[in-house]
Every structure is written in C-alpha cells, then in structure tokens.
Amino acid sequence: MLVFWKARLALLAVPKTGTQSYEEMLAPSADIAIRHPQGMKHMSARKFYKKFIPLLDPSGAQGIETVAVIRDPLEWLGSWYRYRQRDGISGSANSTKGIEFDAFVEAYLSPTRPRFAAVGQQSKFVGGPPALVTHMFAYENQAGFRAFLSDRLGREIAPPPPVNVSPRAKLSLDSGLEARLRAELAEDFRLHESLQTA
C-alpha cells in the first residue's frame, strides 16, 4: 500500500492484481510505503478508512482518495491457485501442489475454506457494495490505470517490469462448478464487468 500525500492518493494493493510491480516501481517516490506485514500491505478499503486514516494528520487526511485494480474473479482465483503451486511453499497447508483447479475452487466455495483456498474476495476488499474505493480499474485496462497514475502523480508512468509471476498451471473448470462460482461471486463479477465497460 502506497500513500502519495501531495497527490492526495493511496494505492490499495488488492492481492493478485499486478499492483506489486507498480508498488516496487513507485515506492521510492511515495510518502508512505507499507510492504510488511501482509495484513497491512494488503489493507482493505474499510481498514484503510477506519484504522489507517485516523493515524494521519486529521486536518488533511480525509481528502485522500484511493485507487485499486480489480481482476476477473475466475482469473483472480486462477492466479491464487498458480501462486500457491510454487516450490517455496510445497508441503505446507497453503500449497495447492497436487490439487486440481476444480478442487481448489470447490474448497474456495466451501463454508469453511482450508488454508490453501482462504484467499478472501475482491468485492469485500474494496468495501462493497457500494465500493469505498474512489477509483477502480479493470486489470485489463493497464493503459487507463497508468494514465490515471501519470495524471495524479504528475509524471509519466511506464509499464513496470513484472514481479511475483506465478508458475504456469492448467486452469480448466467444470461448467457446473463455474456456474456456481459465478452465482456465489455475483458481486465480484458485476464489479469487474462494470469497470470493463466504464
């Protein structure tokens, strides 16, 4: 999570949306950069406004806007699944090694998610509905996101080098399970689609 005081802007890091590459590129020019712990780095909009804003100067902090990137929910889950296939966590409760993507999604949709499928929800991260985040961009609209950052930060923002790239993996999903996922994450799909057509 980055805060640019003069630009009155905070970049909220929705996990698995490619924002880490922007954070690494922009952190040196940010007034506040939170990289650890994970719960603070990936601070939700609700937590940002309720817990973090009061820590800043009350006379000016309320004017800070937020920006976030939202990914297609199915691709977002696929990214989590692939990320947790990496060798570094193999054998741990967070690992998806040896688990098919269908089983990962089934676990994600279960009432009590096992640790490997406990990855949250994008619509809850942004505080919706309605979303608390001031500006949101679809993951596919990288050009629009960079144009926004360039305008707010007063300098050209180039495409950042990729970081934290997940291993490749097969992501086929049974049609019935996909329909169930779309029904249960309807708010997330609506949110992403609204940004694609904005």
C-alpha angles and dihedrals in degrees: 000000000000131000122200104193100190092045089047090228138128122194108214114206109226102192119252095014099108095255094124090074090054091046093053091049096045102035095092090060096042121102091217125024120178113191101154144080101031092231090060097038090054095040113168121233091250092052091045093056097036103040110014104040093057089059091060127074103299091210094064111011096084090068093062113114125206133224130194141170121233124201131203101275094231092050089043091056089045089055091051090048092051093044090055091051091071119122094237093074099031111143095020126114089253095056122107093193109136092015121112119229091245090057091048092054091045089053091047090054094047119108091243110036118211113234095261090059099038097109105133127228131279096222089055091047091059091045100246155212094064097019118236093208113103098212127023132180131193112245089240092058097073091144091055092047092051092046089053092049091046091053095046097042095042097234139081112275111207124202106280122233111261117261134178092025112184123230118262117261140165110266105185114147131197110251093233092051091047090052089052091049091050090051095048094043094039092132092053093049091047091050094051093044091050090056093048091056097039 
